[in-house]
Amino acid sequence: MNGFLYGEAGVLFPVSLFFVYINDYVSIIMNCIMKDNPVSCRIVFKGMVQGVGFRFTASRMARSLALGGFVKNLEDGKVEVRLEGDRKDIGSFIEGIRDSMRGHIKDMEMEWDEYGNKFLDFQIKF
C-alpha cells in the first residue's frame, strides 16, 4: 500500500485523510441513529393537580430539558401540558413530573404527534 486511495475520477487521497473522513462519517451516522427525532406530545393530568404548584413544577422541568410548549389549568380541574422536543426528553419530563407530583396525579392521558415546531420556549398559560 502506497499511502493513497483512489476516489472518484481517479483522484488520490492520503490514507490518513480517508480514515478521518470515515470516522467522521460514522460519528454523524451514529448521532443520527442515537438521537430521537423531535415529536409533539399532549398530556392531560388528572387528580388533585391544581393549586399544588403543578404548573410551576412542570415549567421548571420542561425548561431544564429545553422542551417547548405550555402548561395550563383546565376548567374541569385537570392540567394540560403540550410539549415539543426529543422523545427521550419528553420521557424524562414525564418521569420527573410523576415523581415530583406523585401524590397528586391519579391518571394521565397522552397523545403523540409529529413535531410541529410551534413553540420557541415553554410557558405557563393562565
C-alpha positions in Angstrom: 0.0 0.0 0.0 1.4 3.3 -1.0 -0.5 5.5 1.5 -3.0 6.7 -1.1 -6.5 5.6 -2.0 -8.4 6.4 -5.3 -11.5 8.4 -5.1 -14.0 9.5 -7.8 -12.5 10.2 -11.2 -9.1 8.7 -10.1 -8.3 11.4 -7.6 -5.8 10.3 -5.0 -6.4 10.8 -1.3 -3.9 10.2 1.5 -4.9 7.2 3.6 -4.8 9.3 6.8 -7.4 11.7 5.3 -9.6 8.7 4.3 -9.7 7.3 7.8 -10.5 10.7 9.3 -13.3 11.1 6.8 -14.7 7.6 7.5 -14.5 8.2 11.3 -16.4 11.5 10.9 -19.0 9.8 8.7 -19.5 7.0 11.2 -19.9 9.6 14.0 -22.5 11.5 12.0 -24.5 8.3 11.3 -24.3 7.2 15.0 -25.5 10.6 16.2 -28.5 10.4 13.8 -29.3 6.9 14.9 -28.9 7.6 18.7 -30.8 10.9 18.7 -34.5 10.8 18.7 -36.4 12.8 16.1 -38.4 15.6 17.6 -42.0 14.9 18.4 -45.0 16.6 19.9 -47.0 15.3 22.9 -50.2 16.4 24.6 -50.7 15.2 28.2 -53.7 15.7 30.4 -53.1 15.1 34.1 -56.0 14.2 36.3 -56.3 14.2 40.1 -55.5 16.9 42.6 -53.3 18.7 40.2 -54.5 22.3 40.6 -53.5 24.6 43.4 -50.4 22.5 44.3 -47.7 24.1 42.2 -48.1 21.7 39.3 -47.7 24.3 36.6 -44.6 25.8 38.1 -43.0 22.4 38.6 -43.9 21.4 35.0 -42.5 24.7 33.7 -39.2 24.3 35.6 -38.7 20.7 34.3 -39.6 21.5 30.7 -37.2 24.4 30.6 -34.4 22.4 32.1 -34.9 19.8 29.3 -35.1 22.6 26.6 -38.6 21.5 25.7 -41.1 23.9 24.0 -44.8 24.1 24.8 -47.1 25.2 27.6 -48.9 24.1 30.7 -52.4 25.3 31.7 -55.2 24.6 34.1 -58.4 23.3 32.6 -61.9 24.3 33.8 -62.7 20.7 34.8 -59.8 20.5 37.3 -57.3 18.8 35.0 -54.0 20.2 33.8 -53.0 20.2 30.1 -49.3 20.1 29.0 -48.2 20.4 25.4 -44.6 19.5 24.7 -42.3 19.5 21.7 -38.8 18.1 21.7 -36.9 14.8 21.6 -38.9 11.8 22.7 -36.3 10.9 25.3 -36.5 14.4 26.8 -40.3 14.2 26.9 -40.0 10.8 28.6 -37.6 12.4 31.2 -40.2 15.2 31.7 -43.0 12.6 32.3 -40.9 10.6 34.8 -39.8 13.8 36.6 -43.3 15.2 36.9 -44.7 11.9 38.1 -42.0 11.6 40.7 -42.4 15.2 41.9 -46.2 15.2 41.9 -46.8 11.5 42.7 -49.3 12.2 45.5 -51.4 14.4 43.2 -51.5 12.7 39.9 -54.2 9.9 39.7 -54.2 9.4 35.9 -52.9 10.9 32.7 -53.8 10.7 29.0 -51.1 11.1 26.4 -51.3 11.8 22.6 -48.2 11.6 20.5 -48.0 13.5 17.2 -45.5 14.7 14.6 -43.2 17.6 15.5 -44.9 20.9 14.6 -42.2 23.4 15.6 -44.9 25.6 17.1 -43.2 26.6 20.4 -40.0 28.6 20.8 -39.9 28.1 24.6 -42.1 26.7 27.5 -44.8 28.9 29.0 -47.3 28.9 31.8 -50.7 29.9 30.4 -53.2 31.5 32.8 
